[in-house]
Amino acid sequence: MVLQQNMLSHMLLQIPLLILIGIIIGLSLNTRYHIKVTYSYALPGLLIASFSLLFWMLPRSLDASLSYPSYAVAKFTTLPLLIGIPLALCWHAITAITKGFFITQIISMLMVLAWLYIESPIRLCNYYLINEQQQLGYALLFLTLFISIYYSSKLFYCTHPSSRENTTDERQDVS
């Protein structure tokens, strides 16, 4: 497949696109069947998603998906079904603190993987060259930096909707 020829496109295009397909399927299931997920069911769904994501981030899993057709089939089915659909169905049911925990977990996994790909003196994936591995490491590092800045800016610059209503009501009273 074209997206598997380069390590950067394999990790940063193919895997997120498969997860996005699962999210779209999950959202369409939610709108069609009105699936209501409670907090107690959302946590196991998100744990399944994070462990599945962890598995497919390992260099050995990438190699196996290129070497063995059964792993390739597993990748093309588990990424949408075990990561995308649970994210779409469970994300709205968890609290802000739990969302922050999962976002922080993803940021830390990406940072460790970026460090691993940049600093490893040997090839971690047999099908990709070491310079592709280092390019992916730097791309993951910039992606981690971007995600961290994005969520930090949301934390510092976004206000709660009720506080915006109070300020507009106070302005109307002053006039």
Backbone bond lengths (Angstrom), bond angles and torsions (degrees), N, CA, C in turn:
res aa  C-N    CA-C-N  psi(-1)  N-CA   C-N-CA  omega(-1)  CA-C   N-CA-C  phi
1 M - - - 1.441 - - 1.520 109.62 -
2 V 1.304 117.21 150.10 1.461 122.56 -174.51 1.530 111.69 -64.97
3 L 1.319 117.70 -40.09 1.462 119.94 -177.31 1.522 112.95 -72.12
4 Q 1.326 118.16 -13.56 1.455 121.07 -179.82 1.524 112.72 -94.59
5 Q 1.327 118.24 -2.21 1.456 120.51 -179.12 1.521 112.30 -73.04
6 N 1.303 117.37 -26.84 1.454 122.68 -179.31 1.526 108.08 -121.34
7 M 1.313 117.30 138.14 1.458 120.92 -177.95 1.526 112.09 -64.78
8 L 1.319 116.13 -36.02 1.456 120.76 179.60 1.522 111.34 -64.15
9 S 1.322 116.88 -45.44 1.465 119.19 179.71 1.527 111.47 -73.04
10 H 1.324 116.85 -28.63 1.461 119.79 177.94 1.528 110.58 -65.89
11 M 1.334 116.46 -46.69 1.465 120.28 -175.98 1.525 113.25 -83.17
12 L 1.318 117.98 -36.30 1.462 119.85 -172.59 1.522 114.07 -104.26
13 L 1.322 118.57 -4.77 1.472 120.51 174.45 1.524 112.00 -119.53
14 Q 1.330 116.69 -55.08 1.455 118.88 -174.01 1.527 112.42 -66.57
15 I 1.311 117.72 -48.66 1.463 120.24 -177.97 1.533 111.24 -65.01
16 P 1.348 120.44 -47.48 1.467 118.13 176.57 1.540 113.56 -63.79
17 L 1.332 117.78 -33.76 1.463 118.90 177.67 1.520 111.65 -66.59
18 L 1.320 117.65 -38.52 1.464 120.30 176.17 1.525 111.16 -65.15
19 I 1.330 116.69 -38.89 1.470 120.30 176.55 1.525 109.82 -66.24
20 L 1.336 117.24 -39.77 1.465 120.76 178.22 1.521 111.53 -63.49
21 I 1.319 117.34 -37.52 1.467 120.39 175.17 1.525 109.96 -59.90
22 G 1.333 116.89 -43.31 1.456 120.78 177.60 1.519 112.40 -63.99
23 I 1.330 117.37 -38.31 1.471 120.60 177.59 1.517 110.31 -64.52
24 I 1.320 117.16 -42.17 1.474 120.73 178.31 1.521 110.45 -63.64
25 I 1.327 117.20 -41.91 1.470 120.43 177.03 1.526 110.24 -62.84
26 G 1.327 116.73 -43.81 1.463 120.39 179.53 1.507 112.84 -63.49
27 L 1.332 117.22 -41.01 1.463 120.03 178.03 1.518 111.67 -66.87
28 S 1.333 116.61 -38.57 1.469 118.66 177.87 1.523 111.06 -68.92
29 L 1.329 117.80 -35.95 1.465 120.02 174.07 1.520 111.32 -63.54
30 N 1.324 115.47 -39.41 1.455 120.31 -179.30 1.524 111.29 -66.86
31 T 1.333 117.85 -40.74 1.461 119.18 -179.76 1.522 111.74 -74.72
32 R 1.313 117.20 -31.06 1.464 118.83 -178.56 1.523 112.47 -79.41
33 Y 1.327 116.83 -43.99 1.462 120.28 -174.49 1.529 113.46 -106.31
34 H 1.313 118.55 -0.93 1.470 124.14 177.85 1.532 111.27 52.57
35 I 1.311 115.25 58.43 1.456 121.74 -178.82 1.524 108.41 -77.89
36 K 1.312 116.17 123.11 1.463 121.62 177.57 1.527 108.34 -106.44
37 V 1.315 116.67 117.06 1.451 122.06 -179.98 1.520 107.60 -105.92
38 T 1.315 117.05 126.53 1.459 121.06 177.49 1.521 109.78 -88.53
39 Y 1.323 115.19 170.80 1.460 121.03 -177.19 1.519 111.75 -60.34
40 S 1.332 117.25 -39.22 1.467 120.17 -177.18 1.528 111.87 -67.77
41 Y 1.331 118.08 -26.46 1.462 120.77 176.68 1.529 112.20 -92.72
42 A 1.309 116.88 -18.65 1.461 120.04 -178.84 1.524 111.85 -73.25
43 L 1.319 116.87 -37.72 1.468 119.24 -178.45 1.518 112.94 -62.50
44 P 1.339 120.69 -47.50 1.475 118.14 176.18 1.525 113.11 -61.57
45 G 1.322 117.63 -36.17 1.460 120.18 177.73 1.514 112.11 -63.18
46 L 1.328 116.57 -42.06 1.462 119.71 179.13 1.524 112.02 -73.15
47 L 1.329 117.35 -30.41 1.468 119.13 174.77 1.521 110.98 -67.21
48 I 1.320 116.85 -40.40 1.467 119.95 175.34 1.526 110.02 -61.17
49 A 1.325 116.72 -42.29 1.466 120.67 179.34 1.527 111.29 -63.88
50 S 1.328 117.55 -43.32 1.470 118.69 -177.48 1.529 112.02 -71.27
51 F 1.341 118.27 -36.59 1.464 119.03 176.77 1.532 111.48 -69.71
52 S 1.322 116.92 -35.56 1.466 119.42 176.32 1.518 110.68 -66.38
53 L 1.321 116.61 -41.19 1.461 120.43 177.21 1.521 110.65 -63.53
54 L 1.310 116.66 -40.87 1.460 120.83 177.95 1.526 110.74 -60.79
55 F 1.325 117.20 -42.16 1.457 120.64 179.99 1.526 111.32 -62.24
56 W 1.338 117.66 -45.01 1.461 120.00 -176.31 1.520 113.08 -79.34
57 M 1.335 118.12 -6.33 1.457 120.49 173.73 1.523 111.95 -86.68
58 L 1.317 117.79 -14.28 1.464 120.82 -179.46 1.527 110.78 -70.83
59 P 1.320 117.10 138.06 1.470 119.70 179.10 1.527 113.42 -59.03
60 R 1.305 117.50 -34.29 1.471 120.79 179.30 1.522 111.08 -64.38
61 S 1.313 117.31 -35.57 1.465 120.99 178.80 1.523 111.19 -68.80
62 L 1.333 115.93 -37.55 1.471 119.14 176.50 1.517 111.13 -63.40
63 D 1.330 115.93 -44.71 1.464 119.61 177.78 1.521 111.85 -62.19
64 A 1.317 116.07 -43.27 1.465 119.68 -178.62 1.521 111.13 -65.06
65 S 1.332 117.61 -34.68 1.467 119.14 179.38 1.523 112.13 -70.16
66 L 1.323 116.68 -21.73 1.457 120.13 175.45 1.523 112.18 -89.11
67 S 1.325 116.98 -26.90 1.464 121.16 -176.28 1.518 113.46 -87.23
68 Y 1.304 115.81 -43.21 1.463 120.54 -171.90 1.532 110.25 -114.07
69 P 1.312 117.51 128.02 1.466 119.95 178.60 1.524 113.50 -61.50
70 S 1.321 117.96 -30.46 1.466 119.78 179.20 1.525 111.11 -66.42
71 Y 1.328 117.26 -36.91 1.460 120.09 175.74 1.527 111.11 -69.04
72 A 1.319 116.87 -36.18 1.464 119.70 177.34 1.524 110.77 -63.85
73 V 1.322 116.69 -43.27 1.469 120.30 176.68 1.522 110.21 -63.38
74 A 1.336 116.15 -41.16 1.470 119.74 178.03 1.525 111.24 -62.33
75 K 1.337 116.62 -39.38 1.468 119.58 179.18 1.519 110.99 -65.47
76 F 1.330 116.31 -44.98 1.469 119.75 -177.52 1.524 112.86 -70.91
77 T 1.319 117.85 -16.94 1.470 119.34 176.97 1.528 112.36 -100.21
78 T 1.334 117.76 -39.22 1.460 118.42 -175.67 1.519 113.59 -75.98
79 L 1.322 118.16 -32.03 1.466 118.38 179.73 1.531 111.93 -62.74
80 P 1.324 119.79 -48.96 1.474 117.48 176.06 1.529 113.36 -71.70
81 L 1.336 117.46 -40.73 1.461 120.04 -172.30 1.524 113.95 -79.81
82 L 1.316 118.22 -37.85 1.463 120.61 -175.95 1.525 114.09 -100.29
83 I 1.320 117.48 -11.16 1.464 119.16 177.60 1.528 110.26 -117.20
84 G 1.325 117.33 -53.73 1.464 120.51 -174.13 1.516 113.93 -66.82
85 I 1.315 117.51 -50.38 1.472 120.42 -177.89 1.531 111.47 -65.27
86 P 1.358 119.71 -46.85 1.469 117.35 176.42 1.533 113.32 -60.51
87 L 1.324 117.96 -36.78 1.467 119.25 177.27 1.529 111.11 -62.50
88 A 1.317 116.65 -43.68 1.461 120.19 -178.50 1.522 111.71 -66.58
89 L 1.322 117.06 -38.66 1.459 119.98 -175.54 1.521 113.30 -84.86
90 C 1.320 118.25 -29.64 1.462 120.85 -170.74 1.525 114.44 -103.09
91 W 1.320 118.45 -18.53 1.464 120.18 -171.77 1.523 112.43 -62.76
92 H 1.321 117.92 -39.10 1.471 120.17 -177.44 1.525 112.27 -73.73
93 A 1.330 118.46 -17.08 1.462 121.38 -174.92 1.524 113.58 -88.64
94 I 1.326 118.73 -7.97 1.460 120.08 -177.18 1.523 110.12 -99.35
95 T 1.314 114.78 161.15 1.463 120.82 -178.41 1.523 110.67 -77.95
96 A 1.318 115.62 169.21 1.465 121.09 -179.56 1.529 111.19 -64.57
97 I 1.321 117.10 -35.62 1.464 119.97 179.59 1.525 110.02 -67.55
98 T 1.318 117.48 -40.41 1.462 120.36 178.67 1.521 110.34 -67.88
99 K 1.334 117.42 -37.71 1.466 119.96 175.23 1.524 110.10 -61.66
100 G 1.324 116.32 -42.97 1.458 120.18 177.80 1.515 112.26 -61.74
101 F 1.332 116.59 -37.73 1.466 120.79 177.17 1.521 110.58 -62.60
102 F 1.338 117.68 -46.86 1.461 120.10 -178.14 1.529 111.40 -68.73
103 I 1.308 117.96 -37.64 1.471 120.49 177.34 1.529 109.86 -64.94
104 T 1.328 116.58 -42.23 1.459 120.56 178.25 1.527 110.90 -64.79
105 Q 1.318 117.00 -37.82 1.457 120.75 177.68 1.528 110.55 -63.23
106 I 1.327 117.32 -43.57 1.464 120.58 179.33 1.525 110.69 -65.41
107 I 1.325 116.55 -40.80 1.465 120.04 178.24 1.525 110.52 -61.85
108 S 1.333 116.52 -44.06 1.469 118.59 -178.94 1.527 111.64 -68.97
109 M 1.341 118.00 -36.57 1.468 119.62 176.96 1.520 110.64 -64.54
110 L 1.319 117.36 -42.37 1.462 120.15 178.67 1.521 111.56 -65.54
111 M 1.333 116.89 -37.77 1.463 120.17 -179.71 1.527 111.12 -67.46
112 V 1.318 117.41 -43.01 1.466 120.38 178.57 1.521 110.22 -64.90
113 L 1.316 116.91 -40.97 1.461 120.23 179.33 1.532 110.69 -66.87
114 A 1.332 117.72 -38.51 1.465 120.66 176.53 1.524 110.13 -62.32
115 W 1.307 117.03 -45.83 1.463 120.81 178.86 1.530 110.16 -61.20
116 L 1.324 116.96 -42.31 1.461 121.13 -179.71 1.525 111.06 -61.78
117 Y 1.322 117.08 -46.19 1.462 120.11 -178.53 1.531 112.41 -69.83
118 I 1.313 117.92 -32.86 1.469 120.39 -178.96 1.528 111.22 -76.03
119 E 1.306 117.53 -45.48 1.462 121.48 -170.31 1.522 115.06 -92.12
120 S 1.300 118.72 -7.82 1.454 119.47 -178.56 1.530 110.64 -72.12
121 P 1.334 117.40 127.55 1.462 119.17 -179.62 1.537 112.96 -80.04
122 I 1.307 117.11 -10.18 1.468 120.94 -179.87 1.524 109.58 -117.65
123 R 1.325 115.76 163.60 1.462 120.50 176.75 1.517 108.75 -73.39
124 L 1.309 115.75 128.89 1.457 120.32 178.35 1.522 111.17 -89.09
125 C 1.314 116.32 -30.63 1.465 121.64 176.09 1.529 107.37 -110.85
126 N 1.307 116.30 128.43 1.463 120.33 -176.81 1.524 112.83 -71.03
127 Y 1.307 117.59 -23.04 1.464 120.98 -175.55 1.522 113.27 -90.54
128 Y 1.309 118.02 -5.13 1.459 120.94 -178.46 1.520 110.08 -125.50
129 L 1.333 115.54 149.12 1.460 121.40 -179.91 1.520 110.78 -75.58
130 I 1.324 116.21 163.67 1.464 119.92 -177.16 1.526 111.56 -69.35
131 N 1.349 117.77 -30.70 1.472 118.21 177.95 1.527 110.99 -70.70
132 E 1.336 118.52 -32.37 1.464 120.58 173.87 1.524 110.47 -66.71
133 Q 1.316 115.60 -37.16 1.457 121.31 177.42 1.525 110.43 -62.61
134 Q 1.315 117.32 -43.60 1.461 120.77 179.51 1.528 111.18 -70.18
135 Q 1.336 117.85 -37.25 1.462 120.32 175.49 1.526 110.54 -60.62
136 L 1.324 117.15 -42.88 1.455 120.74 177.08 1.521 110.66 -63.47
137 G 1.322 117.22 -39.16 1.467 120.27 177.76 1.509 112.20 -60.25
138 Y 1.327 117.49 -45.04 1.461 120.31 178.46 1.529 111.54 -68.44
139 A 1.322 117.24 -36.42 1.462 119.97 177.05 1.530 110.76 -65.42
140 L 1.328 116.68 -40.93 1.467 119.81 176.62 1.522 111.19 -65.53
141 L 1.327 116.34 -36.14 1.463 120.26 177.52 1.524 110.68 -63.71
142 F 1.331 118.06 -45.60 1.462 120.93 177.97 1.528 111.58 -66.97
143 L 1.325 117.14 -37.03 1.463 120.26 176.61 1.527 110.71 -63.58
144 T 1.315 116.35 -42.28 1.463 120.76 177.42 1.521 111.08 -63.30
145 L 1.312 116.38 -41.91 1.461 120.66 177.63 1.521 111.15 -63.06
146 F 1.332 117.30 -43.47 1.457 121.71 178.81 1.528 111.59 -62.76
147 I 1.335 117.01 -45.90 1.462 120.40 179.48 1.527 110.46 -63.37
148 S 1.315 117.64 -40.79 1.466 121.28 179.30 1.527 111.42 -64.40
149 I 1.320 116.80 -44.13 1.465 119.95 178.97 1.518 110.55 -65.83
150 Y 1.325 117.34 -40.35 1.464 120.84 179.94 1.520 111.24 -60.92
151 Y 1.328 117.27 -50.34 1.463 119.14 -178.12 1.519 112.18 -72.86
152 S 1.310 118.84 -29.51 1.461 120.58 174.28 1.516 110.99 -67.42
153 S 1.324 116.67 -40.15 1.469 118.90 178.31 1.522 111.26 -67.12
154 K 1.327 117.23 -35.84 1.464 119.49 175.28 1.522 110.50 -63.76
155 L 1.306 116.52 -36.48 1.453 120.81 -179.34 1.522 111.34 -67.81
156 F 1.332 117.37 -40.64 1.454 120.32 -174.13 1.530 114.26 -90.80
157 Y 1.324 117.75 -27.46 1.453 119.00 -172.24 1.514 115.05 -109.95
158 C 1.296 119.19 -10.33 1.456 120.96 178.37 1.512 109.35 -96.93
159 T 1.306 114.99 134.85 1.457 119.57 178.21 1.512 109.40 -106.79
160 H 1.290 114.97 163.04 1.460 121.02 179.18 1.526 108.68 -71.29
161 P 1.326 119.12 141.60 1.468 121.16 -177.66 1.526 113.38 -57.74
162 S 1.314 118.31 -33.33 1.468 119.60 -179.26 1.520 110.97 -69.49
163 S 1.327 118.57 -30.67 1.461 120.09 178.04 1.526 110.66 -71.20
164 R 1.337 118.47 -30.16 1.458 120.86 176.19 1.524 110.64 -68.62
165 E 1.333 116.95 -37.81 1.457 120.01 179.25 1.517 110.84 -66.44
166 N 1.334 117.46 -37.41 1.454 120.56 179.13 1.516 111.60 -65.47
167 T 1.326 117.55 -38.82 1.464 119.57 -179.55 1.517 110.99 -69.98
168 T 1.308 118.53 -35.11 1.467 119.10 178.84 1.525 110.01 -72.53
169 D 1.333 118.64 -35.13 1.462 120.62 177.13 1.503 110.79 -66.71
170 E 1.343 118.44 -39.39 1.461 121.68 178.61 1.521 110.57 -65.78
171 R 1.333 117.69 -36.98 1.456 120.01 179.20 1.528 110.64 -66.92
172 Q 1.299 117.52 -35.81 1.458 120.17 179.43 1.528 110.46 -70.11
173 D 1.333 117.71 -34.84 1.467 120.48 178.98 1.517 111.46 -68.81
174 V 1.322 117.80 -34.49 1.445 121.63 -178.41 1.520 110.85 -70.44
175 S 1.294 118.20 -35.95 1.455 121.91 -177.69 1.462 108.88 -68.86
